């Protein structure tokens, strides 16, 4: 699976540019921006979901969407689709990609096929959706993060760079670590305390500018599996 080189910037809003190489992306920081109203909301995602199609690793919007979404909403959704499709195009040919029942793309071991989205029996997992990335950390992984954080004074006391090192030592790819650390810098210890014994999900939504292929750490969601 692919590997990334990640760098982070923290502010009221943090952005992570993801330019795919190998199986998905190499991460680099984007310019710091202020909060914007032109971002995907959960309400808009739910409203647009019925009109999103995924065929041949390409996300598209059905014509019916124009009857139910406003012009501004259509603009945001199309920008999100641009970001998702740019990511999907750069998935390398040496991995197997499947379309899941969740209308997402998922990298699986070569010559394997699965319509399942997140595999909650895995140590960690992820999928690419039209609105961004969903990342899963198992209960065991969360406990391993907590255990290693004790040496740095506890999860609430560690820095972003320390957490980056912890995630790397646990075998997480750099791009996954980059997103999770960016979310941690905004949302703090909720990234581990959301675990209710079944692990944690991170939903990282695209920022408004499709050219940046960036995720918005401020609007990211962290919740128990």
N, C-alpha and C positions, 0 to 999 in steps of 0.2 A: 504494500500500500504506500501511497505517496508520503513524502516528508516535506515539511515546510520550515522556512526560516521566519520567525516572528519577531516583531518589535511593537512596542505599545506606547500609547499616549493617553494620559488621563485628564479629563476635564468634565464639565457639566455634561458634555456629550462627547463620547469617544467613537471613533470610527476605525474600522479595520478593513483595509483594501485587500481583496482576495483575487489574485491573478493566477489562474490555474496553470499548473505544470504537472507532469506525471499524471497521477490519478485525479487530483483536484486542484491544489493551489499553492502558491508561495505567498506568504503574508508580509505586508509592509504597512507602515502607518500612513494615514491620510491626514490632511490638514484638520486641525481642531475646528469644530463649528459649534454654533449655538443651537439651542433647541429649535426645531422646525415643526410647523404644523403640517408640512407636506410629507408626512410619514405614514406608513401602513399602520392601521389600527386593527385590533382584533375584530371589531365590528365590520370593517371593510373586508377583511379576510373571509369572515363567515359569509358575507353578502356575495363575494365574488367566487367562492369555492365551487358552487354548482356550475359555473360557466368555464372552468378551467379544464382543459384536456391535455393529456400527456401521451404523445405518440412518437415513436422512434427517437426517444430521448429529447423531445422538444415540447415545451409547454406552450399552449396556445389558448386564446380566449375566443369562445364561441360568439357568433353574431348576436345571439339572444341577449348577451350582456349589455349591449347598447340600449336595450329597452328598459333595463332595470338599474343601471348604474349611471350616475351623473357624469358629465364631461370631465370634471376634476377627478372623480373616482376612477374613471377609465384611464386617465393619464397616469395615475399612481400605479394601477394594476399593470399597465403595459410596461412601465419602467421596471417594476419588479420582475416581470416575465423576461425582460431583456437581461437583467442581472442573472437570473436563474439559467437562462439558455446559454449565456456566455460561459457560465461555470460548466454546464453540461457538455458543451462543445469541446472543452479542454480535458475531458476525462480521457486518459491514455488508452491505447488499444490493448495493453497487456493485462487488463483486469476485466472482470465480467460485471456488467451493469444490468440490473433488473428494474422493471417497473413494479411497484408494490401496490397492494390493495388500498394504500393510503394516498395514491396518486403522487407518489414520490419516486425519486431515483435512488438506488442503493447499490454500492459496490459490494460484491460478494466474492468469495474465493473462485478462482478460475474454474470453469466447467461446472459450476454449481448454479442452481436456479431456485429462487424463492420469491413468493409474492408477499411475504411478511415484511413489515416495515422495521421498526426497532426490535432487535432481539434482546429481550430483557434477561436472558440467561448469559449474555456476554459480559465481559468485564467493563466494556464501554462499546458504544455503537453510535451511528449517526445516519441521517438521510437528508437528501436535498429535495426541498419542496419549492413551489413557485415563489413563496414569500420569503425564503431563507433556509437556514439550517436548523434541524432538530438534533440535538446531541443528548446521548444518554450516558450517565455514570451509574454503575451498579452500586448497591449497598456496600459491597466489599471495597470497591474503589473509593467511595466516600470515607469509609473507615480507615483505609490506608492513608488518605490525605490527612485526616485528623491525627493519625498516629505520627506521621512525619512532621506535622505542624507543631506538635508538642515540643519538639527540639528547638523550635524557633519562637517559643513563648505562646503558642496557641494560634488557632486559625484567625482570631480577631486581631492578632498582633503582627501577622506576617505581611510582608510587602508583596507587590506584584511580581517582582523579580524572584523572590523566594518561592512563591507559589509556582512560577514558571519552572524553576528547578525541580520542585517536588513532582509536578506533572510529568516532566521529562524523565525523572528517575523511575516513575511508575510505568513508563513505556508509552505515554500518550504522544501522538504526532505533534509537531510544533504548531501546526495551524489550529488543531483542536485546543491546545493549551493557550494559544493566543486569544481565541474567542472567549474561553472560559475565564482567563485572567482579566480580560477587558471587562467582562460582566462583573467579576469580583471587585474590581476597582470602583464600580458604581454601586453595586448592591451588597458588598461586604460578605459577611459570614452566612448569609442566606443561601449561598451556593452549596453549603454542606448541611445546614440545619433544616433545609427543606426535605431532607431524607426522612421518610417515615418507615424505613425498614425494607423498602423495595427499590431504592435508588432515586435519582434525580434527573429530570429533564431540563434542558436549556433550549429555549426557542429564540433564535437570533434572527431578527427580521432585516431585510434589506433597507438601506437608507434610501432617500428620495432620488439620488442621482444614479441612474443605471450605469453610467460610464465609470463610476468609481468602484462598482461591485463591492460596496462596503456594507458592513452590518452595523446596526445602531445599538450600542450597548445599553443606552438609556431605556429603550423600549423593550429590551429583551425580557423574557419571562423565565422564572425559575420556579419549579414546582415538583412535588413528589410524584414518583411513578405509581 
